[in-house]
Amino acid sequence: MFRLRGTAIRIFLYVNLISWLLLLAIRLLAWAGFVETSGDNWNLYLKGLLLNFFLLFLYFYYQARAEELDKMRLVERLGRLFVVGLVTTVVSFLAQVGINNLRGFSSFPAHQQLVEVLYHVSIGAGMLFLTQAYMLWKHMILQPKTEKLVKQWNWFEYILLISLLFNFFEFGIDDVPFILAMLGVLGMGISLTFYLRWVAYLNSKEKWQSIFFLSFIVIFSYYFFYTVVQHSESPYFSTNLMHSVYVLAILVFVLFYGIFSILVILFNLPTSSVFEQKLEEITGFQRLVMVLQNGEKEEQIYEALLDSTMRAVEADSAWVEVQNEAGETKISVYKNITLEQIQQIRTELPRNRFQHNEVRDSKEAVTVGEYASMLNVALTYNENYIGALVLLKRQPETLGDEQKQVVVTFTRQASISIENLRLFHRALETERYKEEAKIARHIQQSLLPTNLRFTEGIKIGAVYSPASEVGGDYYDTYPISPTRLMLIISDVSGKGTNAAFYMAQMKGIFQTLAQINCSLSEFLQYTNRALGNCLPKNTFITASILIIDTDEHTIDIAQAGHCPILRYDAKRKHTYYLPAQGLGFGILRNNSFSQHIDIQSIVYQKGDIFVLYTDGVIDARNPEQDEYGYERLHDCVHQNAQDSPTVLLQKMQTDWEAFAQGTPQYDDYTALVLKIE
C-alpha cells in the first residue's frame, strides 16, 4: 500500500511538472512562429487543458500526501506552510522584479521569452503554496469529522473541481456564467470557514504560534492575489488567471479562512488559561477514576476504561481484550459490537499489531459492518503486555493528538491498576511476602499511638484491625495547645505493604505540620503538597481532620475525600452524618486543590459523640454479599450513645462481626469515637 501511494505521488508530481513545462512551451513556440497566437482558436483550449492538468495534478499530489502530513501536529504543519509560503513568495517576487525590468526590451524576442518564463515561474510558485494551504485548511475544518460536515465539504470540493471547465473559456469577471460560478463556489467555501473546533485544543503557546504563522500565510495569500490582479491585463499568451474560477475561489477561500482563524484565536486567547486548568483537572479526575477502589475487580476497570475512552473520541464501538499470565487472549468487555464481528475484525488485522507503548491509528477500511477507522492502544506495564483497547468509528479519520493523549492517559492508569491487582495477588501467595509483611506489621503497629492524648472533658477511643498483615489506615492525635487538640484518621488507597509504607509517610508529615500551629486550611494545603511529591501518581490518601477547642467548645472539621463523620447530638438525641466534602490528598497536585477545601465548625455540648471510621467498616460483607452500610452503623451508635467510647467501640465491633458471620475481613477496619463528658 505504501509503495502504491509513493508511486502515485511521483506520477502526480511528474505530470504536474510536464503540464507546467508544456504550458510554458506554447508561448515559446508562439514566439518561434510554430503556432498561432490569436485568441479564438484551438490554442485557447490547449492552454486551458494544460493549465487544468497543472492545477488538477497539483491537487492530486497534495491529496496523496495528506495522510503523511496528518501525522504532524497542527502547529508544525502551519510552520511548514509558512516556510513554503516564504520560499514561493520570494521566488514569485524575484520573478516579478525580472518581469518589470525586462518589459522595456519588447523588441528583443529573447527577452520576451524570458519574461514568459518568469511569469510561469510566478504562477507555479503561487499555485504550489495555495494548493498546500487549501489542503491544510481541509484538514483543520474536518477535525473532528461528522457525517454532515463530510458531505458538505465533498459538495464544495466537487463544485470547485468542476469549475476547472471555465479555464477553457475566457469569461470576464462581469459575465453572468462567471459570476454565478464564483458565487456558488465562494458561498459553500465561506460556509465552511466557520468550522474552527481545532482552536479549542490549542494551548496558549500554540495559539500564539498559530497567530504568527497564520498572519504571514494571509500576507503571502494576499500577495499572490495581488499578482494575479496585476497581470490580468498583461498581453501574455498564457491563461489569464482572472478568468479562472478555480484559482480565484482557492485564493479567496485561503485568504478568508486564514483571517477568520486569526480572529477566532485572538477571541479565544483570554480563555486559554482556564481551558488548560480544566484540562488538568480532567486529567486528575481520570487518574482518580482509574485508581483501584477497595473491592473492585479487573472487569470493572475495563468497563470504566471502555466507557471513558468511547466518550472521549466519540467512538461508535469498542472492545478490550486481555492476555492472562498463561499468554491466552480473551475479549473481556465490548460495546455496540458482537463477538462474531470482533473475531472477524481480529482475523483481518496483521500479526504483532501491538507493540510496547504503541498507539496505532489506522484509516484502512474495516470490511466488517460500517466501520472505516480504528484506534488500537496496547495496555502495557513495565514492558509487560496486558491487553489492548480497540476503538472503532464509522467515519474514516485520524484522531488529533489531544484525543490520543486522553486515550493514552486512561489506558496507562488502567494498566497500572490492573498490574497492581495482579502483583498484589501474586505477592500474597508467596511465603516471602508473608515474612516481609510480618516485619511490616510490627513496624506499623509501632507507628500507631498506643495511648491517645485527651484534653479536659474529652474522651477518645480507637480500634484498628488490618485486613492482612499490614494496612493503610492511620489515626493519631496531637495537642496544639493546652486547650486545643488535633485529631486525624486517614486511609491510603489500596492495601498491603505499599499502603503501609505510604501510611508511615503520612504520619511523618502529620507530626511535622501539626507542630507549626497553622490554620486548618493551610494544614490541608501543606499536606497535599508534601504527599504529592512523594506518593506515586496512582495513589492517594483520604482523611478526616478535627481541631477540638475546649475553650470555645467548638470542633473545626475538614474532610479530604474521607467517609462522612457520624455525630450524635445529645441535646436533640439525634444521630446523623455530617456532609463529606473535599478531595483526597494526591489527586490534584497543584494549587487548584485549595478550591476544594471545605471546613465546617460545630459547637459541641456535653454528651455529644463523633464517630470517625474508614470504609472498611461500612464495606464489610456477609455471606450473602450484603454490605454492612451506613444505616447499620448509625443504628448501632444511636442505640448505645450512653456508653463510654471504649464500650461503644466494643459494641460496634461486635455488631460488625455478627453481621459478617465469619466472612473474611476484606479491608482494614479502623474506628475512633470522640465523646464530650
VORO-782208 format. One record per residue (C-alpha): x, y, z. Coordinates in steps of 0.2 Angstrom, whole numbers, plus 5000, padded with zeros to 4 digits. Each point is the difference from the previous one (the first is absolute). Layout:
N
[node [X,Y,Z]],
...
//
This chain:
677
[node [5000,5000,5000]],
[node [5014,5012,5004]],
[node [5009,4996,4984]],
[node [4984,5003,4990]],
[node [4998,5017,5009]],
[node [5018,5005,4997]],
[node [4998,4995,4981]],
[node [4984,5010,4999]],
[node [5009,5015,5008]],
[node [5014,5000,4988]],
[node [4988,4998,4985]],
[node [4990,5015,5005]],
[node [5016,5010,5003]],
[node [5007,4995,4982]],
[node [4984,5004,4991]],
[node [4998,5016,5010]],
[node [5018,5006,4994]],
[node [4997,4994,4982]],
[node [4984,5010,5000]],
[node [5009,5016,5006]],
[node [5014,4998,4987]],
[node [4987,4997,4986]],
[node [4990,5015,5005]],
[node [5017,5010,4999]],
[node [5004,4992,4984]],
[node [4985,5006,4991]],
[node [5005,5018,5002]],
[node [5018,4996,4995]],
[node [4994,4991,4985]],
[node [4989,5015,4996]],
[node [5015,5012,5000]],
[node [5009,4988,4988]],
[node [4986,5001,4988]],
[node [4994,4981,5001]],
[node [4983,5004,5007]],
[node [4987,5013,4999]],
[node [4998,5013,5014]],
[node [4982,5006,4995]],
[node [4988,4998,5014]],
[node [4985,4991,4992]],
[node [5008,4983,4994]],
[node [5005,4983,5006]],
[node [5014,5008,5010]],
[node [4988,5007,5012]],
[node [4994,4983,5005]],
[node [5017,4992,5000]],
[node [5007,5013,5012]],
[node [4984,4997,5011]],
[node [5003,4981,4999]],
[node [5018,5002,5005]],
[node [4996,5012,5014]],
[node [4986,4988,5007]],
[node [5013,4986,4999]],
[node [5012,5011,5010]],
[node [4987,5005,5013]],
[node [4991,4983,5001]],
[node [5016,4989,5003]],
[node [5007,5013,5012]],
[node [4984,4997,5010]],
[node [5002,4981,4998]],
[node [5018,5001,5006]],
[node [4996,5009,5016]],
[node [4984,4989,5003]],
[node [5011,4984,4998]],
[node [5012,5008,5014]],
[node [4986,5004,5011]],
[node [5001,4985,5011]],
[node [5019,5002,5002]],
[node [4997,5018,5006]],
[node [4986,4995,5011]],
[node [5012,4992,5012]],
[node [5008,5017,5004]],
[node [4993,5012,5013]],
[node [4990,5015,4994]],
[node [5013,5013,5005]],
[node [5013,4990,4991]],
[node [4990,5000,4984]],
[node [4997,5018,5002]],
[node [5019,5003,5002]],
[node [5003,4989,4984]],
[node [4987,5010,4990]],
[node [5008,5016,5006]],
[node [5017,4995,4994]],
[node [4992,4994,4983]],
[node [4991,5017,4999]],
[node [5016,5010,5004]],
[node [5010,4990,4987]],
[node [4987,5002,4986]],
[node [4997,5018,5004]],
[node [5018,5004,4998]],
[node [5001,4990,4984]],
[node [4984,5009,4993]],
[node [5007,5017,5006]],
[node [5016,4997,4991]],
[node [4991,4995,4984]],
[node [4989,5016,5001]],
[node [5016,5010,5002]],
[node [5007,4992,4984]],
[node [4984,5002,4991]],
[node [4999,5019,5004]],
[node [5018,5002,4995]],
[node [4999,4991,4983]],
[node [4984,5008,4994]],
[node [5009,5014,4992]],
[node [5009,4988,4988]],
[node [4985,4995,4991]],
[node [5009,5001,4983]],
[node [5012,4986,5005]],
[node [4991,4983,4999]],
[node [5012,4992,5012]],
[node [4995,5012,5013]],
[node [4982,4997,4997]],
[node [5002,4982,5002]],
[node [5009,5002,5016]],
[node [4986,5011,5006]],
[node [4988,4985,4996]],
[node [5011,4988,5010]],
[node [5000,5011,5015]],
[node [4981,5002,4999]],
[node [4998,4982,5000]],
[node [5012,4998,5014]],
[node [4989,5012,5010]],
[node [4984,4991,4996]],
[node [5008,4983,5005]],
[node [5006,5007,5016]],
[node [4984,5008,5005]],
[node [4989,4985,4996]],
[node [5012,4988,5009]],
[node [4998,5010,5016]],
[node [4981,5003,4998]],
[node [4997,4982,4997]],
[node [5009,4994,5015]],
[node [4991,5013,5011]],
[node [4984,4994,4993]],
[node [5004,4982,5005]],
[node [5005,5006,5018]],
[node [4984,5010,5001]],
[node [4990,4984,4996]],
[node [5009,4990,5013]],
[node [4996,5014,5013]],
[node [4982,5001,4995]],
[node [4997,4981,5001]],
[node [5007,4998,5017]],
[node [4990,4992,5008]],
[node [4989,4993,4986]],
[node [4982,4998,4999]],
[node [4989,4992,4987]],
[node [4991,5017,4996]],
[node [5017,5010,4999]],
[node [5008,4986,4989]],
[node [4985,5002,4988]],
[node [5001,5018,5000]],
[node [5019,5001,4996]],
[node [4998,4987,4986]],
[node [4987,5010,4991]],
[node [5011,5015,5002]],
[node [5015,4991,4993]],
[node [4990,4992,4985]],
[node [4994,5017,4995]],
[node [5017,5008,5002]],
[node [5008,4986,4988]],
[node [4985,5002,4988]],
[node [5005,5019,4999]],
[node [5016,4995,4991]],
[node [4989,4999,4984]],
[node [5000,5019,5000]],
[node [5018,5000,4995]],
[node [4995,4995,4983]],
[node [4991,5016,4998]],
[node [5006,5018,5004]],
[node [4984,5006,5008]],
[node [5002,5017,5008]],
[node [4997,5004,5018]],
[node [4984,5009,4995]],
[node [4993,4986,4989]],
[node [4984,4991,5008]],
[node [5007,4982,4999]],
[node [5016,5006,5008]],
[node [4991,5009,5014]],
[node [4988,4986,5004]],
[node [5014,4987,5001]],
[node [5010,5012,5011]],
[node [4985,5003,5012]],
[node [4996,4981,5001]],
[node [5018,4995,5004]],
[node [5004,5014,5012]],
[node [4983,4998,5009]],
[node [5004,4982,5004]],
[node [5018,5004,5004]],
[node [4995,5014,5012]],
[node [4987,4989,5009]],
[node [5014,4988,5004]],
[node [5012,5013,5007]],
[node [4989,5001,5016]],
[node [5006,4982,5005]],
[node [5015,5004,5012]],
[node [4998,4987,5014]],
[node [5019,4997,4999]],
[node [5003,5017,5008]],
[node [4993,4993,5017]],
[node [5014,4987,5001]],
[node [5014,5012,4999]],
[node [5009,5006,5015]],
[node [5006,5018,5003]],
[node [5017,4997,4992]],
[node [4993,4991,4985]],
[node [4987,5014,4997]],
[node [5013,5013,5000]],
[node [5010,4990,4988]],
[node [4985,4997,4989]],
[node [4996,5019,4999]],
[node [5018,5003,4995]],
[node [5000,4987,4986]],
[node [4982,5004,4994]],
[node [5004,5019,4999]],
[node [5014,4997,4988]],
[node [4990,4987,4990]],
[node [4986,5013,4998]],
[node [5014,5013,4994]],
[node [5007,4987,4987]],
[node [4982,4996,4994]],
[node [4996,5018,4998]],
[node [5016,5003,4990]],
[node [4996,4986,4988]],
[node [4982,5007,4998]],
[node [5008,5017,4996]],
[node [5012,4992,4987]],
[node [4985,4992,4992]],
[node [4991,5016,4999]],
[node [5015,5009,4994]],
[node [5003,4989,4985]],
[node [4982,4999,4995]],
[node [5002,5013,4986]],
[node [5017,4994,4995]],
[node [5001,4994,4981]],
[node [5007,4983,5004]],
[node [4995,4985,4990]],
[node [4998,4990,5017]],
[node [4983,4998,5008]],
[node [4995,5016,5009]],
[node [4997,4993,5018]],
[node [4986,5014,5002]],
[node [4990,4989,4989]],
[node [5002,4984,5011]],
[node [4986,4997,5012]],
[node [5011,4986,5008]],
[node [5015,5011,5003]],
[node [4990,5015,5007]],
[node [4989,4989,5011]],
[node [5015,4992,5008]],
[node [5008,5017,5002]],
[node [4985,5007,5009]],
[node [4997,4985,5010]],
[node [5018,4999,5007]],
[node [5000,5018,5003]],
[node [4983,5001,5009]],
[node [5003,4984,5011]],
[node [5017,5006,5005]],
[node [4993,5017,5006]],
[node [4986,4992,5008]],
[node [5011,4988,5009]],
[node [5011,5014,5007]],
[node [4984,5009,5007]],
[node [4993,4985,5008]],
[node [5017,4996,5008]],
[node [5002,5017,5007]],
[node [4982,4999,5007]],
[node [5004,4984,5008]],
[node [5017,5006,5008]],
[node [4992,5006,5016]],
[node [4993,4983,5004]],
[node [5016,4990,4996]],
[node [5005,5000,5018]],
[node [4983,4994,5006]],
[node [4999,4987,4987]],
[node [5017,4993,5005]],
[node [4996,5000,5018]],
[node [4984,4990,4997]],
[node [5010,4988,4989]],
[node [5011,4997,5015]],
[node [4986,4997,5011]],
[node [4992,4988,4988]],
[node [5017,4991,4999]],
[node [5000,4999,5019]],
[node [4982,4993,5000]],
[node [5006,4987,4987]],
[node [5013,4995,5012]],
[node [4988,4999,5014]],
[node [4988,4989,4990]],
[node [5013,4988,4995]],
[node [5007,4997,5017]],
[node [4994,4984,5008]],
[node [4987,5002,5014]],
[node [4999,4987,5013]],
[node [4990,4985,4994]],
[node [5001,5004,4981]],
[node [5004,4986,4987]],
[node [5009,5001,4984]],
[node [4984,4999,4990]],
[node [4994,5017,5008]],
[node [5016,5008,4995]],
[node [4997,4995,4982]],
[node [4982,5006,5000]],
[node [5006,5017,5006]],
[node [5014,5001,4988]],
[node [4988,4995,4985]],
[node [4986,5013,5005]],
[node [5013,5014,5003]],
[node [5010,4998,4984]],
[node [4984,4998,4989]],
[node [4994,5016,5006]],
[node [5016,5009,4998]],
[node [5002,4996,4982]],
[node [4982,4997,4996]],
[node [5003,4982,4994]],
[node [4985,4990,4994]],
[node [5006,4983,5006]],
[node [5014,4993,5011]],
[node [5007,4985,5009]],
[node [5014,4996,5012]],
[node [5010,4984,4998]],
[node [5011,4993,5014]],
[node [5014,4988,5001]],
[node [5002,4990,5016]],
[node [5016,4993,5007]],
[node [4999,4985,4990]],
[node [5001,5010,4984]],
[node [4982,4997,4995]],
[node [4989,5015,4993]],
[node [4982,5002,5003]],
[node [4987,5014,4997]],
[node [4996,5007,5017]],
[node [4987,5013,4996]],
[node [4993,5007,4984]],
[node [4987,5013,4995]],
[node [4989,5003,4985]],
[node [5008,4985,4991]],
[node [4997,4981,5000]],
[node [5013,4987,5004]],
[node [4999,4993,4983]],
[node [5004,5017,4992]],
[node [5015,5002,5012]],
[node [5007,4983,4995]],
[node [4998,5004,4981]],
[node [5009,5017,5003]],
[node [5014,4992,5010]],
[node [5003,4987,4986]],
[node [5002,5015,4988]],
[node [5013,5009,5010]],
[node [5019,4996,4997]],
[node [5009,4990,5012]],
[node [5010,5009,5014]],
[node [4989,5015,4998]],
[node [5004,5006,5018]],
[node [5017,5005,5006]],
[node [5006,5007,5016]],
[node [4992,5017,5003]],
[node [4994,5001,4982]],
[node [4984,5010,4995]],
[node [4995,4995,4982]],
[node [4987,5011,4992]],
[node [4995,4992,4984]],
[node [4989,5007,4986]],
[node [5000,4983,4990]],
[node [4983,4994,4997]],
[node [4992,4987,5011]],
[node [4990,4988,4990]],
[node [4988,4994,5014]],
[node [4985,5011,5002]],
[node [5001,5019,4997]],
[node [5016,5004,5009]],
[node [5013,5010,4990]],
[node [5014,5004,5013]],
[node [5007,4993,5016]],
[node [5011,5005,5014]],
[node [5010,4986,5008]],
[node [5009,5003,5017]],
[node [5010,4987,5009]],
[node [4998,4998,5019]],
[node [5017,4998,5007]],
[node [5009,5002,5017]],
[node [5019,5000,5002]],
[node [5002,4992,4982]],
[node [4988,4986,5004]],
[node [4985,4999,4988]],
[node [4983,4999,5009]],
[node [4988,5002,4986]],
[node [4993,5012,4988]],
[node [4986,5013,4997]],
[node [4992,5001,4983]],
[node [4989,5015,4995]],
[node [4990,5000,4984]],
[node [4992,5014,4991]],
[node [4989,5000,4984]],
[node [5009,5016,4994]],
[node [5017,4998,4992]],
[node [5011,5012,5010]],
[node [5016,5002,5009]],
[node [4998,5006,5018]],
[node [5008,5016,5006]],
[node [5015,4999,5013]],
[node [4989,5007,5014]],
[node [4987,4986,4998]],
[node [5014,4987,4999]],
[node [5008,5007,5016]],
[node [4983,4998,5009]],
[node [4999,4982,4994]],
[node [5018,4996,5005]],
[node [4998,5008,5017]],
[node [4985,4989,5004]],
[node [5008,4984,4994]],
[node [5016,5004,5009]],
[node [4991,5002,5017]],
[node [4990,4984,4996]],
[node [5015,4991,4997]],
[node [5008,5005,5016]],
[node [4984,4995,5010]],
[node [4999,4983,4991]],
[node [5018,4996,5003]],
[node [4999,5006,5018]],
[node [4986,4988,5003]],
[node [5009,4986,4992]],
[node [5016,5003,5009]],
[node [4991,5001,5017]],
[node [4992,4983,4997]],
[node [5016,4992,4995]],
[node [5009,5008,5015]],
[node [4987,4993,5012]],
[node [5003,4982,4994]],
[node [5019,5000,5004]],
[node [5008,4996,5016]],
[node [5012,5014,4998]],
[node [4987,5013,5000]],
[node [4992,4993,5016]],
[node [5017,5001,5009]],
[node [5002,5018,4994]],
[node [4983,5005,5004]],
[node [5002,4994,5018]],
[node [5015,5011,5002]],
[node [4990,5014,4992]],
[node [4986,4997,5012]],
[node [5011,5002,5015]],
[node [5007,5016,4993]],
[node [4982,5007,4997]],
[node [4994,4995,5017]],
[node [5014,5010,5007]],
[node [4995,5015,4990]],
[node [4982,5000,5006]],
[node [4997,5009,5017]],
[node [4998,4988,5015]],
[node [4992,5013,5010]],
[node [4990,5014,4993]],
[node [5002,5018,5007]],
[node [4985,5007,5008]],
[node [4995,5017,5005]],
[node [4989,5005,5015]],
[node [4982,4995,4998]],
[node [5004,4989,4984]],
[node [5002,4981,4999]],
[node [5006,4991,4985]],
[node [5000,4982,4996]],
[node [5007,4991,4985]],
[node [5000,4983,4992]],
[node [5011,4994,4985]],
[node [5000,4983,4991]],
[node [5009,4998,4984]],
[node [4993,4988,4987]],
[node [5017,4992,4997]],
[node [5017,5001,5008]],
[node [5001,5019,4998]],
[node [4988,5013,4994]],
[node [4999,5018,4994]],
[node [4989,5007,5014]],
[node [5007,5013,5012]],
[node [4994,5010,5015]],
[node [5008,5012,5013]],
[node [4998,5015,5011]],
[node [5011,5015,5003]],
[node [4998,5013,5014]],
[node [5002,5017,4991]],
[node [4998,5010,5017]],
[node [4993,4996,5017]],
[node [4982,5003,4994]],
[node [5002,4994,4982]],
[node [5002,4983,4993]],
[node [5002,4994,4982]],
[node [4993,4983,4995]],
[node [5002,4991,4984]],
[node [4995,4983,4991]],
[node [5005,4996,4983]],
[node [4999,4986,4987]],
[node [5013,4996,4986]],
[node [4993,4994,4984]],
[node [5003,4982,4998]],
[node [5006,4987,5013]],
[node [5015,4991,5006]],
[node [5019,5004,5001]],
[node [4999,5015,4988]],
[node [4986,5008,5009]],
[node [5009,4997,5017]],
[node [5015,5009,4994]],
[node [4990,5015,4993]],
[node [4991,5000,5017]],
[node [5017,5002,5009]],
[node [5003,5015,4988]],
[node [4984,5008,5005]],
[node [5004,4998,5019]],
[node [5016,5009,4997]],
[node [4992,5014,4991]],
[node [4986,5002,5013]],
[node [5012,5000,5014]],
[node [5011,5014,4992]],
[node [4986,5011,4994]],
[node [4990,4999,5016]],
[node [5014,5008,5010]],
[node [5000,5016,4989]],
[node [4983,5005,5007]],
[node [4993,5006,4983]],
[node [4982,5002,4995]],
[node [4990,4984,4995]],
[node [4999,5006,4982]],
[node [5019,5003,4999]],
[node [5002,4983,5008]],
[node [4990,4991,4986]],
[node [5010,5010,4987]],
[node [5017,4996,5007]],
[node [4995,4982,5002]],
[node [4994,4998,4982]],
[node [5016,5008,4994]],
[node [5011,4989,5010]],
[node [4991,4984,4996]],
[node [4999,5005,4981]],
[node [5019,5000,5000]],
[node [5002,4983,5007]],
[node [4985,4989,4996]],
[node [4999,4991,4983]],
[node [4988,5007,4987]],
[node [4988,4986,5002]],
[node [4999,5002,5019]],
[node [4990,5012,5011]],
[node [4995,5002,5019]],
[node [4984,5004,5007]],
[node [4998,5008,5017]],
[node [4989,5008,5013]],
[node [5009,5014,5011]],
[node [4992,5007,5016]],
[node [5006,5015,5011]],
[node [4992,4999,5017]],
[node [5000,5017,5010]],
[node [4994,4997,5018]],
[node [5000,5019,5003]],
[node [4988,5004,4986]],
[node [4991,4983,5001]],
[node [5002,4998,4981]],
[node [5006,4987,4988]],
[node [5007,5006,4983]],
[node [4998,4985,4988]],
[node [5009,4998,4983]],
[node [4996,4986,4988]],
[node [5013,4994,4987]],
[node [4989,4988,4990]],
[node [4997,4989,5016]],
[node [4985,4991,5006]],
[node [4987,5012,5008]],
[node [5001,5002,5019]],
[node [4986,4993,5010]],
[node [4994,5012,5014]],
[node [4988,4997,5015]],
[node [4992,5016,5006]],
[node [4996,4998,5018]],
[node [4989,5015,5002]],
[node [4988,4994,4986]],
[node [5004,4981,5002]],
[node [5003,5000,4982]],
[node [5013,4990,4990]],
[node [5005,5006,4982]],
[node [5014,5000,4988]],
[node [5010,5016,4997]],
[node [5002,5005,4981]],
[node [5016,4993,4993]],
[node [5009,5013,4990]],
[node [5017,5002,4991]],
[node [5012,4990,4990]],
[node [5013,4987,5006]],
[node [5018,5005,5002]],
[node [5010,4996,4984]],
[node [4986,5001,4987]],
[node [5003,5018,4995]],
[node [5018,5004,5002]],
[node [4999,5019,4996]],
[node [4993,5016,5008]],
[node [4983,4995,4994]],
[node [4998,4989,5015]],
[node [4997,5015,5011]],
[node [4983,5003,4991]],
[node [4994,4983,5006]],
[node [5003,5003,5019]],
[node [4984,5001,5011]],
[node [5002,5003,5018]],
[node [4985,5000,5012]],
[node [4999,5005,5018]],
[node [4988,4992,5012]],
[node [4996,5006,5018]],
[node [5000,4984,5011]],
[node [4992,4997,5017]],
[node [5000,4987,5013]],
[node [4996,4983,4995]],
[node [5003,5002,4981]],
[node [5009,4986,4991]],
[node [5010,5001,4984]],
[node [5004,4983,4991]],
[node [5014,5000,4987]],
[node [5004,4984,4990]],
[node [5007,4994,4984]],
[node [4990,4991,4986]],
[node [5005,4983,5006]],
[node [4987,5002,5013]],
[node [4985,5004,4989]],
[node [5006,4989,4985]],
[node [5001,4984,5010]],
[node [4989,4986,4993]],
[node [4991,4985,5006]],
[node [4999,4983,4991]],
[node [4986,5007,4989]],
[node [5011,5014,4995]],
[node [4989,5013,5008]],
[node [5010,5015,5006]],
[node [5000,5005,5018]],
[node [4996,5018,4995]],
[node [4997,5017,5007]],
[node [4983,4996,5007]],
[node [5006,4986,5011]],
[node [5014,5010,5007]],
[node [4988,5015,5004]],
[node [4988,4988,5009]],
[node [5014,4992,5010]],
[node [5007,5017,5006]],
[node [4983,5007,5004]],
[node [4994,4986,5010]],
[node [5016,5000,5011]],
[node [5004,5019,5001]],
[node [5000,4999,5019]],
[node [5015,4989,5001]],
[node [5018,5006,5001]],
[node [5011,5000,4984]],
[node [5008,4984,5005]],
[node [4984,4990,5003]],
[node [4992,5008,4985]],
[node [5014,4994,4989]],
[node [4999,4983,5007]],
[node [4981,4999,4996]],
[node [5003,5007,4982]],
[node [5013,4987,4997]],
[node [4989,4986,5007]],
[node [4985,5006,4989]],
[node [5012,5001,4985]],
[node [5007,4982,5003]],
[node [4982,4993,5003]],
[node [4995,5007,4983]],
[node [5015,4993,4991]],
[node [4996,4982,5007]],
[node [5018,4995,4998]],
[node [5003,5007,4982]],
[node [5018,5004,4999]],
[node [5005,5018,5003]],
[node [5003,5008,4983]],
[node [5006,5018,5005]],
[node [5008,5008,5015]],
[node [4988,5004,5014]],
[node [5004,5016,5009]],
[node [4988,5010,5011]],
[node [5002,5015,5013]],
[node [4987,5006,5012]],
[node [5001,5017,5007]],
[node [4988,5004,5015]],
[node [4997,5016,5009]],
[node [4999,4997,5019]],
//
